[in-house]
């Protein structure tokens, strides 16, 4: 890794951060002071792991070539998530920003056009029907994903797919512990739309990735028509206010069961979970906030 070439990402001030982003940074212990060297080191470690992974993939491809299997093997390289290497004052995953939600997808093999970069947005749900297609196994009609083979072979998709062209959007959703609201992302063209909770209690985000690759400027207020259009598409895919409500009910129910199982150890256990550094600053305040929520 060329250490000097590593860029330091820009951060919004705490007052400008979206409330869900601020919560995520808080639970990841990223709200403290970081020197430029610390941020650069964190990013250098991540880039070094990427370089090591690249070398390991090279070993696999070399082994296939040495055994004569490369010409009849399809190699697919992807990942389940990216890594926020201190972009947006965060590390780790669990975010709809590009550093977390945009994953690599590289494919090589017989019949696949070489040296091409496909501009279409695609999703990990496309991998399964793609593998069925490669194996010449009929793809069932009720799948969320579409085979990537037409795109990989450089063909017009609707000419060869009985299901017609793939949607012009991809969807991602997250309900885990590093966000304080169910999160839904719709990506289409140059736009990324992120909706939260019931769509009203937490303000949405809209990013123009062609003009703002670092996703630092939320333009949802500036483009209400675009927001309305994308929200309509999102609701046609998933009834996200209903899903969010179900998630909230489930979380509360399970938390109560967990709290009761701990008995008198509750305060000590919750103080030593993932966010303990910030939690210990005002533990009683945060316990009271949970009691209010319950």
DRENZASE-752984 format. One record per residue: residue in three letters; x, y, z of N, C-alpha, C, O in turn. Coordinates in steps of 0.1 Angstrom, whole numbers, plus 5000, padded with zeros to 4 digits. Layout:
DRENZASE-752984
AlaXYZXYZXYZXYZ ...
END
This chain:
DRENZASE-752984
Unk500949885000500050005000500950125000501850145008 Unk500650224991501350344991500750445001499750504999 Unk501450445012500850515024500550665021499450715025 Unk501450725014501250875012500050905003499551015002 Unk499650804995498550824985497150814992496150834985 Unk497150765004495850745011495150875014495750955021 Unk493950895010493251025012492451015025492050915030 Unk492451135032491651145044490251185040490051295034 Unk489151115044487851145040487351275047487751295059 Unk486451345040485851465047484751415056484051325053 Unk484651495067483551465077482651585078483051695078 Unk481351555080480451665083480551685098480951595106 Unk480151805103480151835117479051755124478151705117 Unk479151735137478151655144476751715142475751645141 Unk476751845142475451915140474751895126473551905125 Unk475651865117475151845103474851695100474251665090 Unk475251605109475051465106473551425107472851475115 Unk473151325098471851275099471751195113472751135117 Unk470651195119470551135133470850985133471450935143 Unk470550915122470850775122472450755120472950665126 Unk473050845112474450835111475150865124476150805128 Unk474650965131475251005144475150885154476150865161 Unk474050825154473850705163474850595159475450535168 Unk474950575146475950465141477350505146478050415151 Unk477750625144479050665148479250645163480350605168 Unk478250675170478250665185478450525189479250495198 Unk477650435184477650295188478950225183479350115188 Unk479650285173480850235168482050295175483250275171 Unk481850375186482850445193483750535184484950545185 Unk483050605175483750695165483550845167483850925158 Unk482950875178482651025180483751095187483651215190 Unk484851025191486051095197486951165187486551175175 Unk488051215192489051275183489951175176490351085183 Unk490151195164491051115156492051205149491751305143 Unk493351165150494351245142494351195128493851085125 Unk494851275119494951235105495751105103495451015095 Unk496851085112497650965111496850845115496950735109 Unk495950855125495150745129494150705118493950585116 Unk493550805112492650775101493350715090492850615083 Unk494550765086495250705075495750565078495750485069 Unk496050535091496450405094495350305093495550195088 Unk494150345098492950255097492650225082492450105079 Unk492750325073492550305059493650215053493450135044 Unk494850235057496050165052495850015055496149925047 Unk495449985067495149845071494149775062494249665058 Unk493049855059492049795051492549775036492249675031 Unk493249875031493749865017494749745017494749675007 Unk495549725027496449615027495749475027496149385020 Unk494649475034493849345034493249325020493149215015 Unk492849435013492349425000493449364990493149284982 Unk494649424992495749374984496049234986496349154977 Unk495949184999496249045002495148954996495448854991 Unk493949004997492848924991493048914976492748804970 Unk493449024969493749024955494848914952494748844942 Unk495848914960496948814958496448674959496748584952 Unk495548644969494948514971494148474960494148354955 Unk493348564954492548534943493448504931493048414923 Unk494548574930495448544919496048394920496248334910 Unk496248354932496748214935495648114930496048014924 Unk494348144933493348054928493248044913493147934907 Unk493348164906493348164892494548094886494448024876 Unk495648114892496948054887496747904888497247824879 Unk496247854899496047704901495047654891495347544885 Unk494047724888493047684877493747674864493547584856 Unk494647774861495347774848496347664847496447594837 Unk497047634858498047534859497447394857498147304851 Unk496247374861495647244861494747224848494047124846 Unk494747334840493947324827492447344829491747314819 Unk492047394840490647404843490147544841488947574841 Unk491047644838490547784838489647814826488647894827 Unk489847744814489047764803487647714804486747754796 Unk487347634814485947584816485447604830484647534835 Unk486047714836485547754849485147894849485847984844 Unk483947924856483548054858483948104872483648034882 Unk484648214873485148264886484248394889484248484881 Unk483648394900482848504905483448554918483548484927 Unk483848684918484348744931483448854935483148944928 Unk482948844948482148944953482248944968483148874974 Unk481449024975481549034990480149064995479249104988 Unk479949035008478649065014478449205018477349255019 Unk479549285020479449425023480849485021481849415020 Unk480849615020482149685020482549725034482149675044 Unk483449825035484049865047484150015047484850075039 Unk483350085057483550225059484850245066484950245078 Unk485850275058487250295064487350435069488250515064 Unk486550475078486450605084485750715075485850835079 Unk485150675064484250765057483050795066482650705074 Unk482550915066481450955074481550925089480650895096 Unk482850935094483150915108482650775112482050765123 Unk482850675104482450535107483550435102484250465092 Unk483550325108484250215102483250095102482050115106 Unk483649975097482749865097481649875086481949945076 Unk480549815088479549805077478249865082478249975089 Unk477049805080475749845085475349985081474850065089 Unk475650025069475350155064474950155049475350055042 Unk474250255045473850255031474750345022474550355010 Unk475750395029476750475021477550375012477650255015 Unk478150435001478750344991479850264997480050144993 Unk480650315007481750245013481250105019482050015020 Unk480050105023479449985030478549905020478749775020 Unk477749965013476749895005477149854991476549774984 Unk478149924985478649904972479749794972480849824977 Unk479449674967480449564968481049534955480549564944 Unk482249474955482949434942482149324936481549234943 Unk482149314923481549204915482349184903482249264893 Unk483249084902484049064890483748914886483748824894 Unk483648894873483348764867484248734855484448824847 Unk484748614855485548574843485148434840484848354849 Unk485348394827485048254823484648244809484548344802 Unk484448114804484048094790482748164787481748154794 Unk482748234775481548294770481348434776480348504772 Unk482148474785481948604792482948704785484148684783 Unk482348814781483148914773484248974782483949004794 Unk485448974777486549024784486649174785486149244776 Unk487349224795487749364796486549464795486649564789 Unk485349424800484249514800483849554814483949474823 Unk483349674815482749724827481349754825480949844817 Unk480449674831479049684830478449804839478649794851 Unk477849904833477350014841476149994849475750074858 Unk475349884846474049864852474249834867475249784872 Unk473249884875473249854889472649714890471649684885 Unk473349624898472949484900473049454915473549534923 Unk472549344919472449314933472949174936473049084927 Unk473249144948473749014952472648904950472948784949 Unk471348944950470248854947470348804933469648704930 Unk471148864925471348814911472248704910472348634899 Unk473048674920474048574919473448434917473948354909 Unk472448404925471848274925471248234911471648134905 Unk470348324905469948294892471048284881470848214871 Unk472048364883473248364874473848224874474248174864 Unk474048174886474748034887473847924882474347834876 Unk472547944884471547844877471747854862471747754855 Unk471747974857471847994843473147934837473147864827 Unk474247954844475547894840475447744839476047684830 Unk474747684849474647544850473547484841473247364841 Unk472847574833471747544824470647474832469947384827 Unk470447524844469247474852468147584851468447704853 Unk466947544848465847644846465747734858465747684870 Unk465647864856465447964867464047974870463248004861 Unk463647954883462247964887461848114885462648204886 Unk460548134884459948264881459748354893459548474892 Unk459848294905459548374917460748434924460648474936 Unk461848434917463048484924463148644923462548704914 Unk463748704933463948844933464948894923464848994917 Unk465948804921467148844912466948794898465948724894 Unk467848844889467848814875469248764871470248814877 Unk469348674862470648624857471448744851470948824844 Unk472748744854473648844849474248804836474948874830 Unk473948674831474648624819474448714807475348734799 Unk473148764804473048854793473948974793474549014783 Unk474049034805474949154807476449104805477249174799 Unk476748994810478148944810478548904796479748914792 Unk477648864788477848824774477748944764477948924752 Unk477349054769477249174761475949174752475949234741 Unk474949104757473649094749472649184754472649234766 Unk471649224746470549294750469649204759469249104754 Unk469449244771468849154781467449104777467148984779 Unk466649194772465249154769465149054757464049004754 Unk466249044749466248954738466248804742465748714735 Unk466948784754467148644757466548604770466448484773 Unk466048694778465448664791463948654790463248754786 Unk463348534793461848524792461148614803459948644801 Unk461948654813461348744823461348884819460848974827 Unk461948924808462149054804463249124811464049064818 Unk463449254809464549324814464549334830463449334835 Unk465649344836465749354850465249494854465249584846 Unk464849514867464449644871465649744870466749704870 Unk465349874870466349974868466850014882467650104883 Unk466449944892466849974906467349854914467149744909 Unk468049884924468349774934467949824948467949944951 Unk467649724956467149754970468049694980468649594978 Unk468249764991468949715003468149755015467649865015 Unk468149675026467549715038468249665050468949555049 Unk468249735061468949695073468249735085467649845086 Unk468149635095467449665107468249625120467649605131 Unk469549625119470449575129470749675140470149785141 Unk471649635149471949715161472649845160472749925169 Unk473349865148474049985147473350105140473850205137 Unk472050085139471150195135469950195144469550095150 Unk469450315147468350325156467050345148466050385154 Unk467050305136465850305128465950205116467050195110 Unk464950135112465050055100465350145088464850255087 Unk466250085080466850165069466650095056466849975054 Unk466250175046465850115032466550205022466450325022 Unk467350145013468050215002467550174989467550054986 Unk467250264980466850244966467950314958468150434959 Unk468550234949469650284941469150274926468850164921 Unk469050384919468650384905469350494898469250614902 Unk469950464886470650574879471650644887472450584894 Unk471650774887472550854895472050874910472750934918 Unk470850834913470250864926470350754936470250634932 Unk470550794948470450704959469450764969469750874974 Unk468450684972467350734981467350644993467350524992 Unk467450705005467450625017466250675026466250795030 Unk465350575029464250605037464350535051465050435052 Unk463750595061463950545074462550525081461650595079 Unk462450425090461350405098460050405091459850325081 Unk459050495094457750495088457750595076456750615070 Unk458950655073459050755062458750895066458850985058 Unk458350915078457951055083458751095095459151205096 Unk458851005105459451045118460951065117461451145125 Unk461551005107463051035104463151075090462651015081 Unk463751185088463851245074464651155065465651095069 Unk464351155052465051065042466351135038466551255041 Unk467151065030468351125024468251095009467750985005 Unk468751185001468851174987470251224983470651334986 Unk470951134975472251174971472351164955471851064950 Unk472951254949473251254935474651204933475651284935 Unk474851074930476151024930477051064918478251054919 Unk476351124908477151174897477851304900478851344895 Unk477251374910477751504914478351504928479151604932 Unk478151404936478551404950478851254953478151184961 Unk480051214948480451074950480751034964480550924968 Unk481051134972481351114986480151114995480251095007 Unk478951144989477651144996477751235009477351195020 Unk478151365006478251455017477051555018476951625028 Unk476351565007475251665006473851595003473651544992 Unk473051595013471751545012470851645005470651755010 Unk470351604993469551704985468051664985467351704975 Unk467651594995466151554995465251674995464251674989 Unk465651785003464751905003464751974990463752034986 Unk465851964983466052044971465251974959464852044950 Unk465051844960464451774949463251694954463251564954 Unk462151754959461051684964460251594954459751494958 Unk460251634942459651554931460351424930459751314929 Unk461651424930462451304929462251214941462051094939 Unk462251274953461951204965460651134964460551014968 Unk459651204960458251144959458251024950457650924952 Unk458951044938458950944928459650814933459150704931 Unk460850834939461550724944460950654956460950534957 Unk460250734964459550674976458350594971458050484977 Unk457750634960456650554955457150424949456450324951 Unk458250424943458850294938459250204949458950084949 Unk459850264960460250184971459050124978459050004981 Unk457950194980456750144986456050034977455449944983 Unk456250044964455749934955456549804957456049694954 Unk457749814961458649694963458449634977458249514978 Unk458449724987458249675001457449785009457749905008 Unk456549735016455749825025456549855037456349805048 Unk457449955035458449965045457950025058458549995069 Unk456950115059456350155072455850035080456050025092 Unk455249935073454649815080455849725085455749675096 Unk456849715077458049635080458749695093459049625102 Unk458849825092459549895103458749875116459349855127 Unk457449885115456649865127456849725133456849715145 Unk456849625124457049485129458449475135458549405146 Unk459449535130460749525135460849585149461349535158 Unk460149705151460149775164459449685175459949675186 Unk458349625171457649545180458449425184458549385196 Unk459149365174459949245177461149285186461449215196 Unk461849405183462949445191462549465206463249425215 Unk461449535208461049565221460649435229461049415241 Unk459949345222459549215228460849135232460949085244 Unk461749125223462949045226463849115236464549045244 Unk463949245236464749315246464249295260464949275270 Unk462849295262462249275275462649125280462949115292 Unk462549035271462948895275464348885279464748825289 Unk465248955271466648955274466949015287467748965296 Unk466349135290466549205302466149125314466849125324 Unk465049065313464548975324465448865327465548815339 Unk466048805317466948695318468148725326468848645332 Unk468548855325469848905332469648935347470648925354 Unk468448965351468149005365469049115369469049225363 Unk469749105381470449205386471749235379472449345381 Unk472149155369473349175361473149265349474049295342 Unk471849305347471549385336472349515334472949535323 Unk472549595344473249725343474749695339475249765331 Unk475349595345476749565342476949515328477849545321 Unk476049425324476149365310475949465299476749475290 Unk474949545301474649645290475749755289475949815279 Unk476349785301477449885301478749825294479549905290 Unk478749695291479949645285479749585272480549495267 Unk478649625265478449585251479249675242480149745246 Unk479049655229479849715219480149865221481249915217 Unk479149945226479350085226479850135240479650255243 Unk480450045248480650075262481450205264481250265275 Unk482450245255483250365258482350485259482550565269 Unk481450505250480550625252479450605262479050695269 Unk479050475264477950445273478350485288477550545295 Unk479650455291480050475305480150625309480350655320 Unk480050715299480150855302478950895311479050975320 Unk477750845307476550875314475550755314474550755308 Unk475950645321475250525321473750535326472850475320 Unk473550615336472250625342471250695332470150655331 Unk471850795325471050865315470550765304469350775300 Unk471450675300471050585289470150475293469250435286 Unk470350425305469450335311468050385312467050325309 Unk467950515316466650585317465950595304464750585303 Unk466750625294466250635280465650505275464650505268 Unk466350395279465850265275464550235282463550185276 Unk464450265295463250245303462050325297460950275297 Unk462350445293461350525286460850465273459650465270 Unk461750405266461450335253460550215256459550195249 Unk460950145266460150025270458750055275457949965278 
END
